[in-house]
Amino acid sequence: LHASGAASDPYVRIDAADPRYFSLGGDLYWPNGPNLRSVNDARSKDRMRTRLTPDRGIAAYTAFLARAAAGGANAAEVWMSPWNLALEWRADWPGYYGQGRYNEVNAWKLDRVLDLAWERGMRINLVIHNHGQGSEGADHEWENSAYNIANGGRLKSAAQFFTDEWALAGQERLRRYLVARYADHPAVLGWKLWSEQDLTSGGDALAGWHQQAAKRWRELDSYDHPITSHWCGDFTHAKADVVASLDYVCIDAYHGQDRLITDLLESSTAGLAVHRKPTLVTEFGGNWDGAPSDAHMAMEHHCGPWAALVTGHAGAPMLWWFEWIDQHEEWSAYGAIVRFLAGEDLRGGTKVSLDAGSELWARAISRPGRLLGYLFDRNWARQPAAARARGGERFNVGGSIAAGAMTVEWWDADTGTATGSRRIEHPGGALNLTAPTWRRHLAFKLLRAR
């Protein structure tokens, strides 16, 4: 075998120097995109008044991925669920043949989803099992599982899926098939073993199950895709004994009216910091039941990536309500932060809380010679449809900033465009900045003069 051309490593890795982030070809990779778990979402229709997208199979994903990429997205999550791309399920469902015999139509569809993502510069956080497959309670689908004795399997309960030797052997065969068919594809961001695993019937067996499963994925996958799993609700649900087996941590960021999404995203990385692993929110947008209004959802969708950026998340949070994004033409939120991040590196950065008064939420990521900051009007969250124009706020970025020349650049956080800059001759000590006219939220860069 004779190979020629430049050496290439197109696979997403956990960064070796700063394991809180991903890298790609030695550069920072900051995933930024929606949760496209399936073609449509009946809950979105009920809660967010969207229309069901016609299930046109791979044609629907072709359209979703094209619009996401055009908006600036470089990642998405996709589920291998029974109604979407799963490979085994009860034999009397169209396309399925029972336990151990795989749905080759869905396998081909997943081939195409990965190809389409790769062609558009996107990576897929690939979910192997959605929680309903292993649940007799929340979102239960166990009654239709091919592993269920009622459907030709051998298990009498969903809890046995995590412990029974026959069930584990079946999962091993599926794992070997997935690795053999898809592991070489650079569009795979990582293997996500479960969505919201704490809603399954696994209980106390989940830690041991994840330890065994993650060990086998690493042994089989010579391309070393990172491995993760996922918890519902918010970061407080993550269990240390399961996190220990993972390369990165996936969580929800759902919340009620008692707290802001910005505060929850900040608490998420703070609460999981002890693990020194990338934190990625793969479901958010109001609470699990939606948001009070379209204006409220738009506020969360547009501020979420910025708040995640300045609080040390490994990527932008993935909005659950993808049909709402599509039907309201809200794809531009991804491009805004991409333009701001062009040429920037977050690795090795330190979160800084800025003193900007009670009405503003202000944070920054600081690295030598550069500070990336974000101001958020808390009133925008409280009354999303009535955010007023602001300007002239003075805020402190530090009490002991070294003397020297600097430049501050102001950025429109809605469009991701620089709106102005000013040179500063700082004498040393405390440094205060004065915001220009802005509305809703504002980003900025503070740069040391070369």
C-alpha positions as CSV (number, residue, x, y, z in Angstrom):
1,L,0.0,0.0,0.0
2,H,1.5,3.3,-1.1
3,A,0.1,6.5,0.5
4,S,0.9,10.0,-0.7
5,G,0.0,13.5,0.1
6,A,0.1,15.6,3.3
7,A,-0.4,14.0,6.6
8,S,-4.0,14.5,8.0
9,D,-5.8,13.9,11.2
10,P,-9.4,15.0,10.5
11,Y,-10.8,13.5,13.8
12,V,-12.0,15.5,16.8
13,R,-9.9,14.9,19.9
14,I,-9.9,15.9,23.5
15,D,-7.2,18.6,23.6
16,A,-4.0,17.2,25.1
17,A,-2.9,20.5,26.7
18,D,-6.3,21.7,28.0
19,P,-8.7,18.7,28.4
20,R,-11.6,21.1,28.9
21,Y,-11.8,21.6,25.2
22,F,-11.8,19.7,21.9
23,S,-9.1,20.1,19.2
24,L,-9.1,19.3,15.5
25,G,-5.8,19.0,13.6
26,G,-4.1,20.8,16.5
27,D,-6.4,23.8,16.5
28,L,-9.3,24.5,18.8
29,Y,-12.6,22.9,17.8
30,W,-15.6,24.5,19.4
31,P,-18.8,22.7,18.3
32,N,-21.6,25.1,17.5
33,G,-25.0,23.9,16.2
34,P,-28.5,22.5,17.0
35,N,-29.8,19.2,18.2
36,L,-31.2,17.5,15.0
37,R,-32.0,14.2,16.7
38,S,-34.7,13.2,14.2
39,V,-36.7,14.5,11.3
40,N,-39.5,16.1,13.3
41,D,-40.7,16.6,16.9
42,A,-44.4,16.3,18.0
43,R,-43.6,18.0,21.3
44,S,-42.3,21.0,19.6
45,K,-45.6,21.2,17.7
46,D,-47.6,21.1,20.9
47,R,-45.4,23.4,23.0
48,M,-43.8,25.8,20.5
49,R,-46.6,25.9,17.9
50,T,-44.3,24.6,15.1
51,R,-45.5,22.4,12.2
52,L,-44.3,18.8,11.8
53,T,-41.6,18.5,9.2
54,P,-42.7,15.9,6.6
55,D,-40.7,12.7,7.1
56,R,-38.8,12.6,3.8
57,G,-36.0,10.6,5.2
58,I,-32.5,11.6,4.1
59,A,-34.0,14.4,2.0
60,A,-35.1,16.1,5.3
61,Y,-31.6,15.8,6.8
62,T,-30.1,17.1,3.6
63,A,-32.2,20.3,3.9
64,F,-31.6,20.7,7.7
65,L,-27.8,20.3,7.4
66,A,-27.6,22.6,4.4
67,R,-29.4,25.4,6.3
68,A,-27.5,24.8,9.5
69,A,-24.2,25.0,7.7
70,A,-25.2,28.1,5.8
71,G,-26.1,29.7,9.1
72,G,-22.6,28.9,10.5
73,A,-23.1,25.7,12.4
74,N,-20.2,23.2,12.5
75,A,-21.9,20.5,14.6
76,A,-25.2,18.8,15.4
77,E,-26.5,15.9,17.4
78,V,-28.3,13.0,15.7
79,W,-30.1,10.1,17.5
80,M,-30.2,6.5,16.5
81,S,-33.7,6.1,17.8
82,P,-36.3,3.5,16.7
83,W,-38.2,6.2,14.8
84,N,-35.1,7.6,13.2
85,L,-31.8,5.7,12.5
86,A,-31.7,2.8,15.0
87,L,-30.4,-0.5,13.6
88,E,-32.4,-3.1,15.7
89,W,-35.9,-3.1,17.0
90,R,-39.0,-5.3,17.2
91,A,-39.5,-7.3,14.0
92,D,-43.0,-6.2,13.1
93,W,-41.9,-2.6,12.7
94,P,-41.2,-1.6,9.1
95,G,-37.5,-2.1,8.2
96,Y,-36.7,-4.0,11.4
97,Y,-36.0,-7.7,11.9
98,G,-35.7,-8.2,15.7
99,Q,-32.7,-8.5,17.9
100,G,-29.4,-9.1,16.2
101,R,-30.5,-8.4,12.6
102,Y,-29.9,-4.8,11.5
103,N,-31.9,-2.3,9.5
104,E,-29.7,-1.8,6.5
105,V,-31.9,1.1,5.2
106,N,-31.2,3.0,8.4
107,A,-27.6,2.0,8.2
108,W,-27.4,3.5,4.7
109,K,-29.2,6.7,5.9
110,L,-26.6,7.1,8.6
111,D,-23.9,6.8,6.0
112,R,-25.5,9.6,4.1
113,V,-26.1,11.8,7.2
114,L,-22.4,11.6,8.0
115,D,-21.4,12.2,4.4
116,L,-23.7,15.3,4.2
117,A,-22.3,16.6,7.4
118,W,-18.7,16.1,6.2
119,E,-19.4,17.8,2.9
120,R,-20.6,20.9,4.9
121,G,-17.8,21.0,7.4
122,M,-20.0,19.7,10.3
123,R,-19.5,17.0,12.9
124,I,-22.2,14.7,14.4
125,N,-22.5,13.9,18.1
126,L,-23.9,10.5,17.5
127,V,-26.4,9.0,20.0
128,I,-26.3,5.2,20.1
129,H,-29.3,4.7,22.4
130,N,-32.1,7.2,23.3
131,H,-33.2,6.7,26.9
132,G,-36.7,5.4,26.0
133,Q,-35.1,2.2,24.6
134,G,-34.0,1.3,28.2
135,S,-36.9,2.7,30.1
136,E,-40.2,1.4,31.5
137,G,-41.0,4.8,33.0
138,A,-40.0,8.2,31.4
139,D,-40.6,8.3,27.7
140,H,-40.8,4.5,27.8
141,E,-40.2,2.4,24.7
142,W,-39.1,-0.8,26.4
143,E,-42.5,-2.4,25.5
144,N,-41.3,-2.3,21.8
145,S,-37.7,-3.4,22.3
146,A,-36.4,-6.4,20.4
147,Y,-34.7,-7.4,23.7
148,N,-38.1,-7.7,25.4
149,I,-39.3,-11.3,25.8
150,A,-42.7,-10.1,24.6
151,N,-41.1,-9.3,21.2
152,G,-38.9,-12.3,20.7
153,G,-36.1,-11.4,23.1
154,R,-35.1,-12.9,26.4
155,L,-35.4,-10.0,28.9
156,K,-38.3,-9.6,31.3
157,S,-37.4,-6.0,32.3
158,A,-35.6,-3.0,31.0
159,A,-33.2,-3.1,34.0
160,Q,-31.8,-6.4,32.7
161,F,-30.6,-4.6,29.5
162,F,-27.8,-3.3,31.6
163,T,-26.8,-6.5,33.4
164,D,-27.9,-9.6,31.5
165,E,-25.1,-11.5,29.7
166,W,-27.2,-12.2,26.6
167,A,-28.2,-8.5,26.4
168,L,-24.6,-7.4,26.8
169,A,-23.4,-9.8,24.1
170,G,-26.0,-8.3,21.7
171,Q,-24.8,-4.8,22.5
172,E,-21.3,-5.9,21.8
173,R,-22.2,-7.2,18.4
174,L,-24.0,-3.9,17.6
175,R,-20.9,-2.0,18.9
176,R,-18.6,-4.0,16.6
177,Y,-20.8,-3.3,13.7
178,L,-21.0,0.4,14.3
179,V,-17.2,0.7,14.8
180,A,-16.6,-1.3,11.6
181,R,-19.0,0.7,9.5
182,Y,-18.6,4.3,10.9
183,A,-15.5,4.7,13.0
184,D,-13.3,5.8,10.1
185,H,-15.7,8.7,9.2
186,P,-14.3,12.0,10.3
187,A,-17.8,13.5,10.6
188,V,-18.3,11.5,13.9
189,L,-17.6,14.0,16.7
190,G,-18.0,11.3,19.3
191,W,-20.0,8.2,20.5
192,K,-22.8,9.3,22.8
193,L,-23.8,6.0,24.5
194,W,-27.2,7.3,25.9
195,S,-29.4,10.3,25.9
196,E,-30.5,11.1,29.4
197,Q,-29.3,7.8,30.8
198,D,-30.6,8.7,34.3
199,L,-34.2,8.3,32.9
200,T,-33.5,4.7,31.9
201,S,-34.2,1.7,34.2
202,G,-30.4,1.2,34.6
203,G,-30.3,2.5,38.2
204,D,-27.3,1.5,40.2
205,A,-26.0,-0.6,37.3
206,L,-25.3,2.4,35.1
207,A,-21.8,3.0,36.5
208,G,-20.7,-0.5,35.8
209,W,-22.4,-0.6,32.4
210,H,-20.6,2.6,31.3
211,Q,-17.3,1.4,32.5
212,Q,-17.5,-1.8,30.5
213,A,-19.0,-0.2,27.4
214,A,-16.5,2.6,27.2
215,K,-13.6,0.2,27.7
216,R,-14.8,-1.8,24.7
217,W,-15.5,1.2,22.5
218,R,-11.8,2.3,23.1
219,E,-10.5,-1.2,22.4
220,L,-12.4,-1.4,19.1
221,D,-12.2,2.1,17.7
222,S,-8.7,2.6,16.4
223,Y,-9.7,6.2,15.3
224,D,-10.1,7.1,19.0
225,H,-13.3,9.1,18.8
226,P,-14.2,10.4,22.2
227,I,-16.9,8.8,24.3
228,T,-19.7,10.4,26.3
229,S,-23.1,9.9,27.8
230,H,-25.8,12.3,28.9
231,W,-27.9,13.4,31.9
232,C,-31.3,15.1,32.0
233,G,-32.4,18.3,33.7
234,D,-29.1,20.1,34.4
235,F,-25.5,19.5,35.6
236,T,-26.5,18.4,39.1
237,H,-27.7,15.1,37.7
238,A,-24.3,14.0,36.5
239,K,-22.8,11.2,38.6
240,A,-19.1,11.1,39.2
241,D,-18.8,7.3,39.0
242,V,-20.2,7.5,35.4
243,V,-18.2,10.6,34.4
244,A,-15.1,8.8,35.3
245,S,-15.6,6.4,32.4
246,L,-16.2,9.2,29.8
247,D,-14.0,11.5,27.7
248,Y,-16.5,14.4,27.8
249,V,-19.8,15.2,29.6
250,C,-23.1,15.9,28.0
251,I,-25.9,17.6,30.0
252,D,-29.2,19.4,29.7
253,A,-29.6,23.1,30.7
254,Y,-33.3,23.3,31.2
255,H,-34.6,25.7,33.9
256,G,-37.7,27.5,35.2
257,Q,-38.4,31.2,35.6
258,D,-36.5,31.2,38.9
259,R,-33.1,31.4,37.1
260,L,-31.5,32.7,33.9
261,I,-29.9,30.5,31.3
262,T,-26.7,32.5,31.7
263,D,-26.5,31.7,35.4
264,L,-27.3,28.0,34.7
265,L,-24.6,27.7,32.0
266,E,-22.1,29.3,34.4
267,S,-23.0,27.0,37.2
268,S,-22.7,24.0,34.9
269,T,-19.0,24.4,34.2
270,A,-18.3,25.5,37.7
271,G,-20.1,22.4,39.1
272,L,-18.3,20.0,36.8
273,A,-14.9,21.7,36.8
274,V,-13.5,19.0,39.2
275,H,-13.6,16.5,36.4
276,R,-11.4,18.5,34.0
277,K,-13.3,17.2,31.0
278,P,-15.2,19.1,28.2
279,T,-18.7,20.0,29.1
280,L,-21.2,20.1,26.3
281,V,-24.9,21.1,26.7
282,T,-26.9,19.0,24.1
283,E,-30.4,20.1,25.1
284,F,-31.6,23.5,26.2
285,G,-34.3,26.1,25.5
286,G,-36.6,27.1,28.3
287,N,-37.5,24.0,30.3
288,W,-38.3,20.5,28.9
289,D,-41.8,21.8,28.1
290,G,-40.7,24.8,26.0
291,A,-40.5,28.5,26.5
292,P,-43.3,31.0,27.4
293,S,-43.1,32.7,24.0
294,D,-41.2,32.8,20.8
295,A,-39.4,36.0,22.0
296,H,-38.2,34.1,25.1
297,M,-36.9,31.2,23.0
298,A,-35.1,33.6,20.7
299,M,-33.4,35.2,23.7
300,E,-32.1,31.8,24.9
301,H,-31.1,30.7,21.5
302,H,-29.1,33.9,20.8
303,C,-27.5,34.4,24.2
304,G,-26.8,30.7,25.0
305,P,-23.7,30.3,22.8
306,W,-22.1,33.6,24.1
307,A,-22.7,32.7,27.7
308,A,-21.3,29.2,27.1
309,L,-18.2,30.7,25.5
310,V,-17.3,33.0,28.4
311,T,-18.0,30.4,31.1
312,G,-15.7,27.7,29.7
313,H,-18.1,25.3,27.9
314,A,-16.5,23.1,25.3
315,G,-19.0,24.2,22.7
316,A,-22.3,26.1,22.2
317,P,-25.4,24.6,23.8
318,M,-27.5,22.7,21.3
319,L,-31.1,24.0,21.2
320,W,-33.6,21.2,21.4
321,W,-36.3,22.9,19.4
322,F,-34.8,22.5,15.9
323,E,-38.1,22.9,14.0
324,W,-38.6,26.2,15.8
325,I,-35.1,27.3,14.5
326,D,-35.9,26.2,11.0
327,Q,-39.4,27.6,10.7
328,H,-38.5,30.9,12.3
329,E,-35.3,31.2,10.2
330,E,-33.1,31.5,13.3
331,W,-30.0,29.8,11.9
332,S,-28.0,33.1,12.0
333,A,-27.2,32.7,15.7
334,Y,-24.5,30.2,14.8
335,G,-22.7,32.4,12.3
336,A,-22.5,35.3,14.7
337,I,-20.3,33.6,17.2
338,V,-18.3,31.9,14.5
339,R,-17.2,35.2,13.2
340,F,-16.3,36.5,16.6
341,L,-14.2,33.4,17.3
342,A,-12.3,33.4,14.0
343,G,-8.6,33.1,14.8
344,E,-9.2,32.9,18.6
345,D,-8.2,30.2,21.0
346,L,-9.9,29.5,24.3
347,R,-7.5,26.8,25.5
348,G,-5.7,27.8,28.7
349,G,-8.2,30.6,29.3
350,T,-9.5,31.7,32.7
351,K,-13.1,32.8,33.4
352,V,-13.4,36.4,34.7
353,S,-16.4,37.9,36.4
354,L,-16.8,41.5,35.4
355,D,-18.2,44.1,37.8
356,A,-21.0,45.7,35.7
357,G,-23.8,46.3,38.2
358,S,-26.9,44.3,39.0
359,E,-28.8,44.8,35.7
360,L,-26.0,43.2,33.6
361,W,-24.6,39.7,33.5
362,A,-20.9,40.2,32.4
363,R,-18.2,37.5,32.0
364,A,-15.0,37.0,30.0
365,I,-12.4,34.5,29.1
366,S,-8.9,35.8,29.6
367,R,-5.7,34.6,28.0
368,P,-2.3,36.3,27.9
369,G,-2.7,39.4,25.8
370,R,-6.4,38.8,25.0
371,L,-9.7,39.0,26.8
372,L,-13.0,38.0,25.2
373,G,-16.0,39.5,27.0
374,Y,-19.8,39.4,26.9
375,L,-22.5,41.7,28.4
376,F,-26.0,40.4,28.8
377,D,-29.0,42.6,29.8
378,R,-30.8,40.7,32.5
379,N,-34.0,42.6,31.6
380,W,-33.9,41.0,28.2
381,A,-34.4,37.6,29.9
382,R,-37.2,38.9,32.2
383,Q,-39.1,40.7,29.4
384,P,-37.7,39.3,26.1
385,A,-40.0,41.4,23.8
386,A,-39.2,44.7,25.5
387,A,-35.5,45.0,25.7
388,R,-34.4,48.6,25.6
389,A,-31.4,50.4,24.1
390,R,-28.5,50.8,26.5
391,G,-25.1,52.5,26.5
392,G,-22.5,54.3,28.6
393,E,-22.3,51.6,31.2
394,R,-18.9,51.6,33.0
395,F,-17.6,48.2,34.0
396,N,-14.4,46.9,35.5
397,V,-12.4,44.2,33.8
398,G,-9.8,43.8,36.6
399,G,-8.1,45.6,39.5
400,S,-4.5,44.9,38.6
401,I,-4.1,45.1,34.8
402,A,-0.5,45.7,33.7
403,A,0.3,49.0,32.1
404,G,0.5,49.3,28.3
405,A,-1.3,50.0,25.1
406,M,-4.5,48.1,24.3
407,T,-7.3,48.1,21.8
408,V,-10.9,47.4,22.7
409,E,-13.2,46.1,19.9
410,W,-17.0,46.2,20.3
411,W,-19.0,43.5,18.6
412,D,-22.7,43.2,17.8
413,A,-23.6,39.9,19.4
414,D,-26.6,39.4,17.1
415,T,-24.7,39.6,13.9
416,G,-21.2,38.8,14.9
417,T,-19.8,42.0,13.4
418,A,-17.3,44.5,14.8
419,T,-18.9,47.9,15.3
420,G,-16.0,50.0,16.5
421,S,-12.7,50.0,18.3
422,R,-10.7,52.3,20.5
423,R,-7.0,52.4,21.6
424,I,-6.3,52.6,25.3
425,E,-3.1,53.8,27.0
426,H,-3.5,52.1,30.3
427,P,-1.3,53.4,33.2
428,G,-1.7,50.1,35.2
429,G,-4.0,49.0,37.9
430,A,-7.8,48.9,37.7
431,L,-9.2,49.1,34.2
432,N,-12.7,50.3,33.4
433,L,-14.4,50.2,30.0
434,T,-17.4,52.2,28.8
435,A,-19.9,50.4,26.6
436,P,-21.1,52.0,23.4
437,T,-24.8,52.1,22.5
438,W,-26.2,48.5,22.5
439,R,-29.3,46.5,22.9
440,R,-29.9,43.0,24.4
441,H,-26.3,41.8,24.5
442,L,-22.9,43.0,23.5
443,A,-19.5,41.2,23.0
444,F,-16.0,42.7,23.0
445,K,-12.3,41.9,22.7
446,L,-9.6,43.6,24.7
447,L,-6.3,43.1,23.0
448,R,-2.7,44.0,24.0
449,A,-1.0,46.1,21.4
450,R,1.8,44.2,19.7
